[in-house]
Each structure stands twice: as C-alpha cells, then as structure tokens.
Amino acid sequence: MAEVVKMPKLSDTMTEGVVAEWHKKVGDSVETGDLLAEIETDKATMEFESFQDGVLLHIGVQKGKTAPVDSILAILGEKGEDVSALLESEKNQPIVEEVVEKKSEVKEEKKVEVVVPEKTVVTPAPKGSYPVANSVSNGKVKASPLAKKLASDRNINLNLLTGSGEDGRIIKRDVDNYQGNTTSFVGSESFVDEPVSQMRKVIAQRLGESKFTAPHFYLSVTIDMENAMSARKSINSSIAPSKISFNDLVVKAVASSLKEHPQVNSSWLGDVIRYNNHVNIGVAVAVDDGLLVPVVRFADGKSLIQIGAEVKDFAQRAKEKKLQPEDWEGNTFTISNLGMFGIEDFTAIINPPDACILAIGGIQSKPVVKDGAVVAGNTMKVTLSCDHRVVDGVVGSMFLNTFKNYMENPVLLLGKAAI
C-alpha cells in the first residue's frame, strides 16, 4: 500500500526545506536506509534516508524547490500502484504547489529603460561674437530673476541660452537644461530579485525577536594587547605545527570569566532566569548564506590548542554545510569576532537564549599613555551586549573587567588549563 513520505523537520527552527538533490528517481526501488534525498535546512544540507521499502511512485518536490515541513516529499508503494487518490486526500499538496510556483520566480531580471529627454544644446559662438537670440531685447537678456541667479551660481553665460518662456524669456528650466557641449546620456535601471534562503529567514526571525523583545544595553572597554601578542608568539613558536589565534585566547578568557560571573552565563526564560553551571560558548562563523554559531562545549575546561582545533573544524564544516544540529545547539554565551576584517569596534545583537554576546574588534596600533609617557601600543576594543532583564550594568562591567584582566595577563589563563 502506498505511503506518503513527508518533508522532515531536521532542526528545531526549520519550517520549510529545499531539496538539494534526489538520489532516487520515479520507478526506482527503495529499501529502508537508502539515501533518498539531500535536504537544505536553514543551517545545513543534510542527508535524508528512507524509513520504508517500496518503489518511488511520486516526487512531490523537485530538485531546487521549496516546501513546508510535513508537506508531501514523495510517495512510496508497489510498482504500478495508482497514487491519485492518495494525492487528492492530502491537504498539504496545494500548499506545496503554491510554494513551488512562487520559488520558480528566481532571479528574473527586471529592466526599466529610462530615457532622459533630449536637452537643448547650444554651441558657444567664437569669443566676442555672441548670437542674438529671441531672449535679447534692446541689448538686454530677458531672463527671470531666478534664472539669472542660477546662471550666475553655475557660471553660465545667459547669452548662450534660448529662452522657452513668454516672448523668449529665459526661465529656470532653460538654465537647468543647459548642457554646454556635452551630449545627452541614456541609462537603464535594473535589479535582480533573489528568494530569501532558509538560513537568512531564520536569522531575520531570531535576531528580530531578540532585538525587539530583549532590552539591549552596551558596555565597551579597550584592552592592552601587548602581553597577549607576546604570549601568543611564544606559544606558537614552541608548539608548532599547531597554532593558536587571538580568537582562541578570547574564547578561553571569556570561558574563565564566565565561571567567575555566572549571572552573565544565563538565560531569560520568562518565568525563571536560568543560571548555567556549564560554559558552552557559541562562536559566530560567516558562511555564504549568512551566519552559523557552532558551540565550543565546556570551554572552561579545554586547552587553547583544543579550542583552536575545534573552532577551525567548525569553520570548515560550516562552509561545507556539514554541521549537524548538535553542533549549533546549547550555547550559553556567544562571541562575534570581526577583528580579522579590519573592524575596530561594533555592537552585536544577542543570540537567544543567551543573555549576552561579546563583539570583538581588531587589534589597532596607536599611541597610548604608559607611566605618563606617550608610546606606541596595540589595543583591542570589545563591546558586551546585555539583556537588561537578566544582566545589570554593574554585573556586565565586572565581567568585562575580569575578561580584560585575563587578556592583559594571559599567563593567568595558562594556569587554568594546559596549553
């Protein structure tokens, strides 16, 4: 008997999916465990295996098309079985068709030709031999006061213009239309509409909800990075080929600071505030479609090398769309680092369910004051975004001061875990 295979819900935020690839075609035999299709969710492309045996009788969503969760993905049954009655009974089928039809309108380029009306072009006569047009009367140029002022401001000789006003009077339009010896330019307006990806839809929804429901406030500090730079150089010269980055130092310093300030390692849950005893740090990673936040779990207990290796692995798998749901779930705090892109400082939107997110700017070489003297230095500015329902200004400030102390004295981090 024919059975409907529905679009699966492959992540907690998934509302619809895109079929990236079919591995079976209509008429093929399918066994339990066979790879049926690859489905693109809001965060990754995942393999979908069949849960039943049969022959693929119907494909409900073509490759590259979108359909809501629980709509018809395919129908499996016995060879030659009629599935028309089953299709008719499924209420979701019209929704699938509507979505597919809507998504077929991809990248349709729209062009609107805009033709600039031809201007009156007057070629200047040889110097000292101005033509006498119908705008000249008794040796005086007939022009409106506004036209005279505009011509004076633009250094235009009124004798070169032909008036279009009453009795050949030069008016504002004639001055505006004067192009000297230039020619008219005809341009075109064009644009391309691209459908919003599943990932971008979820980013818009989640961050919109965060920004508009969580009362954000921001705290910034500037950190002296001289000791951190020296420590990183020494560590990397002694543990080759493994290398640590400044971001690895940031993750470790944040994790250690959160253990001392559990109020920052928390979540607003409506009726309760959850204070997490474990430290799971989300590290924002940019991908083509948007942003993913894989989670370094129990970061406070991991070494710098372990953190570095884990973050590199996450970044690679994120770009290849191979992250799994367990990789991006369970964060208690988030770090967003744009320093490698030359950004000096910025503010970030809190990543739910976290109460805070730390925005990391780039290291800047600039004059600083030390011991009353101006010397060359290297500094880094960071900004903490806080949910005021959970974290108050004093609490956030204390956390930032602790983080600053760890970054300016990285030897303190090395005592908490091996390199």
C-alpha positions as CSV (number, residue, x, y, z in Angstrom):
1,M,0.0,0.0,0.0
2,A,1.3,3.4,-1.0
3,E,2.7,5.6,1.8
4,V,3.5,9.3,1.9
5,V,7.0,10.5,2.8
6,K,6.7,14.0,4.2
7,M,9.2,16.8,4.4
8,P,11.0,16.2,7.7
9,K,11.7,18.7,10.4
10,L,15.5,18.4,10.6
11,S,16.2,21.2,13.1
12,D,14.3,23.0,15.8
13,T,14.0,26.2,13.8
14,M,13.1,24.5,10.4
15,T,9.7,25.5,8.9
16,E,10.4,24.6,5.3
17,G,13.2,22.8,3.3
18,V,14.8,22.9,-0.1
19,V,15.5,19.6,-2.0
20,A,19.2,20.0,-2.9
21,E,19.5,16.6,-4.6
22,W,17.4,13.5,-5.4
23,H,19.3,10.2,-5.2
24,K,16.4,8.2,-6.5
25,K,14.1,8.7,-9.5
26,V,10.5,7.7,-10.1
27,G,10.3,4.0,-10.7
28,D,13.4,3.1,-8.6
29,S,13.2,0.5,-5.9
30,V,13.9,1.9,-2.4
31,E,14.9,0.0,0.7
32,T,14.9,1.1,4.3
33,G,18.1,3.1,5.0
34,D,18.7,4.0,1.3
35,L,19.7,7.6,0.8
36,L,16.6,9.2,-0.7
37,A,17.4,12.9,-1.0
38,E,19.6,15.7,0.3
39,I,17.6,18.5,2.1
40,E,18.8,22.0,2.7
41,T,17.6,23.4,6.0
42,D,18.1,26.9,7.5
43,K,21.5,25.8,8.7
44,A,22.9,22.9,6.7
45,T,22.4,20.4,3.9
46,M,21.5,17.0,5.4
47,E,21.1,13.5,4.0
48,F,17.6,12.0,4.3
49,E,17.3,8.3,4.4
50,S,14.1,6.2,3.7
51,F,12.3,4.7,6.6
52,Q,10.3,2.2,4.5
53,D,10.7,-0.2,1.5
54,G,8.9,0.2,-1.9
55,V,9.1,1.8,-5.3
56,L,9.3,5.6,-5.7
57,L,6.0,6.4,-7.3
58,H,5.8,10.1,-7.0
59,I,8.2,13.0,-6.3
60,G,6.3,15.9,-4.6
61,V,9.2,18.5,-4.5
62,Q,11.5,18.8,-7.5
63,K,15.2,19.5,-7.1
64,G,15.9,23.1,-6.1
65,K,12.3,23.7,-5.0
66,T,11.0,24.6,-1.5
67,A,8.2,23.0,0.5
68,P,6.9,23.4,4.1
69,V,7.6,20.8,6.8
70,D,5.1,17.9,6.7
71,S,4.1,18.5,3.1
72,I,4.4,15.7,0.5
73,L,8.1,15.0,-0.3
74,A,7.5,11.6,-2.1
75,I,5.2,8.6,-2.2
76,L,6.5,5.0,-2.0
77,G,4.4,1.9,-2.8
78,E,4.1,-1.1,-5.0
79,K,5.1,-0.9,-8.7
80,G,2.3,0.4,-10.8
81,E,0.1,1.4,-7.9
82,D,-2.2,4.4,-8.5
83,V,-1.5,7.3,-6.1
84,S,-4.0,9.8,-7.5
85,A,-6.5,9.2,-4.7
86,L,-3.8,9.5,-2.1
87,L,-2.6,12.8,-3.5
88,E,-6.2,14.1,-3.6
89,S,-6.7,13.2,0.1
90,E,-3.5,15.0,1.2
91,K,-4.4,18.5,2.4
92,N,-0.9,19.8,2.2
93,Q,-0.5,19.2,-1.6
94,P,-1.9,22.6,-2.7
95,I,0.5,24.4,-0.2
96,V,3.4,22.6,-1.8
97,E,2.4,23.7,-5.3
98,E,1.9,27.2,-4.2
99,V,5.4,27.4,-2.7
100,V,7.0,25.7,-5.7
101,E,5.3,28.1,-8.1
102,K,6.4,31.0,-6.0
103,K,10.0,29.8,-5.8
104,S,10.2,29.3,-9.5
105,E,10.4,33.0,-10.0
106,V,14.1,33.0,-9.3
107,K,16.5,35.7,-10.4
108,E,14.1,37.2,-13.0
109,E,15.9,40.3,-14.1
110,K,13.7,43.3,-14.5
111,K,14.8,46.2,-16.6
112,V,13.2,49.6,-17.0
113,E,14.6,51.8,-19.7
114,V,14.7,55.4,-18.6
115,V,15.3,57.9,-21.5
116,V,16.3,61.3,-20.5
117,P,14.5,63.9,-22.7
118,E,16.8,65.5,-25.2
119,K,18.2,68.8,-23.9
120,T,18.6,71.9,-25.9
121,V,22.3,72.1,-26.7
122,V,23.7,75.4,-27.8
123,T,27.3,75.5,-29.1
124,P,29.1,78.6,-28.0
125,A,30.0,81.1,-30.7
126,P,33.5,82.4,-31.1
127,K,34.7,84.7,-28.4
128,G,33.3,88.2,-28.8
129,S,30.7,87.1,-31.3
130,Y,27.6,86.1,-29.3
131,P,24.4,85.3,-31.2
132,V,21.4,87.5,-30.6
133,A,18.5,85.1,-29.8
134,N,14.9,85.9,-29.1
135,S,15.7,86.3,-25.4
136,V,17.6,89.5,-26.2
137,S,15.7,92.8,-26.3
138,N,17.3,96.2,-26.7
139,G,20.7,94.7,-25.9
140,K,19.5,93.2,-22.6
141,V,18.9,89.5,-22.0
142,K,15.4,88.7,-21.0
143,A,15.5,86.3,-18.0
144,S,13.7,85.7,-14.8
145,P,15.5,86.7,-11.5
146,L,15.7,83.1,-10.5
147,A,17.2,82.1,-13.9
148,K,19.8,84.9,-13.6
149,K,20.8,83.8,-10.1
150,L,21.1,80.2,-11.1
151,A,23.2,81.1,-14.2
152,S,25.5,83.2,-12.1
153,D,25.9,80.5,-9.5
154,R,26.8,78.0,-12.2
155,N,28.9,80.4,-14.3
156,I,26.7,80.1,-17.3
157,N,26.6,82.9,-19.9
158,L,22.9,83.8,-20.4
159,N,23.7,84.9,-24.0
160,L,24.2,81.2,-24.8
161,L,20.7,80.2,-23.8
162,T,17.5,80.2,-25.8
163,G,14.5,81.1,-23.7
164,S,11.4,79.0,-23.6
165,G,9.3,81.4,-21.6
166,E,6.9,84.0,-22.8
167,D,8.4,86.1,-25.6
168,G,11.6,84.1,-25.4
169,R,12.2,84.9,-21.8
170,I,14.9,82.6,-20.1
171,I,13.5,80.8,-17.2
172,K,14.7,78.3,-14.6
173,R,14.0,75.3,-16.9
174,D,16.3,76.7,-19.6
175,V,19.2,77.0,-17.1
176,D,18.6,73.5,-15.7
177,N,18.5,72.1,-19.2
178,Y,21.7,73.8,-20.4
179,Q,24.4,71.1,-21.1
180,G,27.1,73.2,-22.8
181,N,28.9,71.0,-25.3
182,T,28.0,67.7,-23.6
183,T,25.6,65.1,-25.1
184,S,22.6,63.5,-23.5
185,F,23.1,60.3,-21.6
186,V,20.6,57.4,-21.8
187,G,20.8,54.9,-18.9
188,S,18.9,52.0,-17.7
189,E,17.7,50.8,-14.3
190,S,17.9,47.2,-13.5
191,F,17.8,44.9,-10.5
192,V,17.7,41.2,-9.6
193,D,15.3,39.6,-7.1
194,E,16.7,36.6,-5.3
195,P,14.5,34.4,-3.0
196,V,15.4,34.6,0.7
197,S,17.4,31.5,1.8
198,Q,16.2,29.3,4.6
199,M,19.2,30.4,6.7
200,R,18.5,34.1,6.1
201,K,14.9,33.7,7.0
202,V,15.7,32.2,10.4
203,I,18.5,34.8,11.1
204,A,15.9,37.5,10.4
205,Q,13.3,35.9,12.6
206,R,15.5,35.1,15.6
207,L,17.6,38.3,15.7
208,G,14.5,40.4,15.0
209,E,12.8,38.8,18.0
210,S,16.0,39.2,20.1
211,K,16.3,42.9,19.2
212,F,12.7,43.8,19.7
213,T,12.0,41.8,22.8
214,A,15.2,41.9,24.8
215,P,16.2,45.4,26.1
216,H,19.8,45.6,24.9
217,F,22.4,47.8,26.5
218,Y,26.1,48.0,25.7
219,L,29.4,48.2,27.6
220,S,32.8,48.7,26.0
221,V,36.4,48.5,27.2
222,T,39.8,48.9,25.5
223,I,42.3,46.2,26.2
224,D,46.1,46.5,26.1
225,M,47.1,43.6,23.8
226,E,50.9,43.8,24.2
227,N,51.2,40.8,26.6
228,A,48.7,38.8,24.7
229,M,50.7,39.3,21.5
230,S,53.9,38.2,23.2
231,A,52.3,35.2,24.8
232,R,50.7,34.0,21.5
233,K,54.1,34.4,19.7
234,S,55.9,32.4,22.4
235,I,53.2,29.7,22.5
236,N,53.2,29.3,18.7
237,S,57.0,29.1,18.5
238,S,57.1,26.3,21.0
239,I,54.1,24.1,19.9
240,A,54.5,24.0,16.1
241,P,52.8,22.9,13.9
242,S,49.7,23.6,16.0
243,K,49.0,27.3,16.2
244,I,46.6,29.3,18.4
245,S,44.9,32.5,17.3
246,F,43.9,35.6,19.2
247,N,40.3,34.3,18.9
248,D,41.3,31.2,20.8
249,L,42.7,33.4,23.6
250,V,39.4,35.3,23.6
251,V,37.3,32.1,23.9
252,K,39.5,30.9,26.8
253,A,39.4,34.3,28.6
254,V,35.6,34.5,28.2
255,A,35.1,31.0,29.5
256,S,37.2,31.7,32.6
257,S,35.4,35.0,33.2
258,L,32.0,33.3,33.0
259,K,32.9,30.9,35.7
260,E,33.6,33.8,38.0
261,H,30.4,35.7,36.9
262,P,27.6,33.1,36.5
263,Q,25.0,35.8,36.2
264,V,26.3,36.6,32.7
265,N,26.2,32.9,31.8
266,S,22.5,32.9,31.9
267,S,19.2,33.0,30.0
268,W,15.8,34.7,30.3
269,L,13.1,32.1,30.2
270,G,10.0,34.2,31.1
271,D,9.0,32.8,34.5
272,V,12.6,32.0,35.5
273,I,16.2,33.1,34.9
274,R,18.4,30.1,34.2
275,Y,22.0,30.4,35.6
276,N,24.1,27.8,33.7
277,N,26.9,26.0,35.7
278,H,28.4,24.7,32.4
279,V,30.1,27.1,29.9
280,N,29.2,26.5,26.2
281,I,30.4,29.3,24.0
282,G,28.9,29.9,20.6
283,V,31.5,31.2,18.1
284,A,29.9,33.1,15.1
285,V,31.1,31.8,11.8
286,A,30.3,33.6,8.5
287,V,29.1,31.5,5.6
288,D,27.8,32.4,2.1
289,D,24.2,32.4,3.1
290,G,24.6,34.2,6.5
291,L,25.8,33.2,9.9
292,L,26.2,30.0,11.9
293,V,27.1,29.7,15.6
294,P,28.7,26.4,16.4
295,V,29.3,25.7,20.1
296,V,32.5,25.0,21.9
297,R,31.2,22.9,24.8
298,F,32.7,23.1,28.3
299,A,35.2,25.7,27.0
300,D,36.5,26.5,30.5
301,G,38.0,23.0,30.8
302,K,39.6,22.9,27.4
303,S,43.2,23.9,26.5
304,L,44.0,26.7,23.9
305,I,45.0,24.0,21.4
306,Q,41.8,22.1,21.9
307,I,39.7,25.2,21.5
308,G,41.7,26.3,18.4
309,A,41.3,22.9,16.7
310,E,37.6,22.7,17.5
311,V,36.9,26.2,16.1
312,K,38.9,25.5,12.9
313,D,36.9,22.3,12.4
314,F,33.6,24.1,12.9
315,A,34.6,26.8,10.4
316,Q,35.5,24.3,7.7
317,R,32.4,22.2,8.2
318,A,30.2,25.3,8.3
319,K,31.4,26.4,4.9
320,E,30.8,22.9,3.5
321,K,27.3,22.9,5.1
322,K,28.2,19.7,7.1
323,L,27.4,20.9,10.6
324,Q,24.8,18.9,12.5
325,P,22.1,20.2,14.8
326,E,24.1,19.2,17.9
327,D,27.0,21.4,16.7
328,W,25.0,24.6,17.0
329,E,22.7,23.9,20.0
330,G,23.2,24.5,23.7
331,N,25.1,27.8,23.7
332,T,25.2,29.8,27.0
333,F,27.2,32.8,25.7
334,T,28.2,34.0,22.2
335,I,31.3,35.6,20.7
336,S,31.3,37.6,17.4
337,N,34.7,38.5,16.1
338,L,35.1,40.9,13.2
339,G,38.6,41.9,14.0
340,M,40.1,39.9,11.2
341,F,38.1,42.0,8.7
342,G,39.6,45.3,9.9
343,I,36.6,46.4,12.0
344,E,37.8,48.5,15.0
345,D,34.6,48.1,17.1
346,F,30.9,47.2,16.7
347,T,27.8,46.1,18.7
348,A,26.2,42.7,18.2
349,I,22.6,41.5,18.7
350,I,22.2,39.0,21.5
351,N,21.9,35.4,20.2
352,P,19.0,33.7,22.0
353,P,18.8,32.1,24.5
354,D,22.0,33.8,25.8
355,A,21.8,36.9,28.0
356,C,24.9,38.4,26.5
357,I,27.1,38.5,23.4
358,L,30.7,39.9,23.1
359,A,31.7,41.8,20.0
360,I,35.5,41.7,19.3
361,G,37.2,44.4,17.3
362,G,40.6,44.3,15.6
363,I,43.9,45.0,17.2
364,Q,44.9,48.6,16.5
365,S,48.4,50.0,16.6
366,K,48.2,53.5,18.1
367,P,49.8,55.9,20.6
368,V,49.0,55.0,24.2
369,V,49.9,56.6,27.5
370,K,52.1,54.4,29.8
371,D,53.7,55.7,33.0
372,G,52.9,59.3,32.0
373,A,54.6,59.0,28.6
374,V,53.1,58.5,25.1
375,V,54.4,55.4,23.5
376,A,53.4,53.0,20.6
377,G,51.0,50.4,21.7
378,N,48.5,47.8,20.5
379,T,44.9,47.8,21.7
380,M,41.7,46.0,21.1
381,K,38.2,47.3,21.8
382,V,35.4,44.9,22.8
383,T,31.7,45.6,23.4
384,L,29.4,43.5,25.6
385,S,25.7,43.5,24.6
386,C,23.5,42.6,27.6
387,D,19.9,41.7,28.1
388,H,18.8,44.1,30.8
389,R,16.1,41.7,32.0
390,V,18.9,39.4,33.3
391,V,22.2,41.4,33.5
392,D,22.5,44.8,35.1
393,G,25.2,47.3,34.3
394,V,27.4,46.6,37.3
395,V,27.3,42.8,36.6
396,G,28.3,43.3,33.0
397,S,31.0,45.8,34.0
398,M,32.5,43.3,36.5
399,F,32.6,40.6,33.9
400,L,34.3,42.9,31.3
401,N,36.9,43.9,33.9
402,T,37.7,40.3,34.6
403,F,37.9,39.5,30.9
404,K,40.2,42.5,30.4
405,N,42.5,41.3,33.2
406,Y,42.8,37.8,31.6
407,M,43.6,39.3,28.2
408,E,46.2,41.7,29.6
409,N,47.7,39.0,31.7
410,P,47.4,35.8,29.6
411,V,49.7,33.9,32.0
412,L,46.7,33.6,34.3
413,L,44.9,31.6,31.6
414,L,47.7,29.1,31.3
415,G,47.4,28.2,34.9
416,K,43.7,27.1,34.4
417,A,44.5,24.5,31.7
418,A,47.5,23.2,29.8
419,I,48.3,24.9,26.5
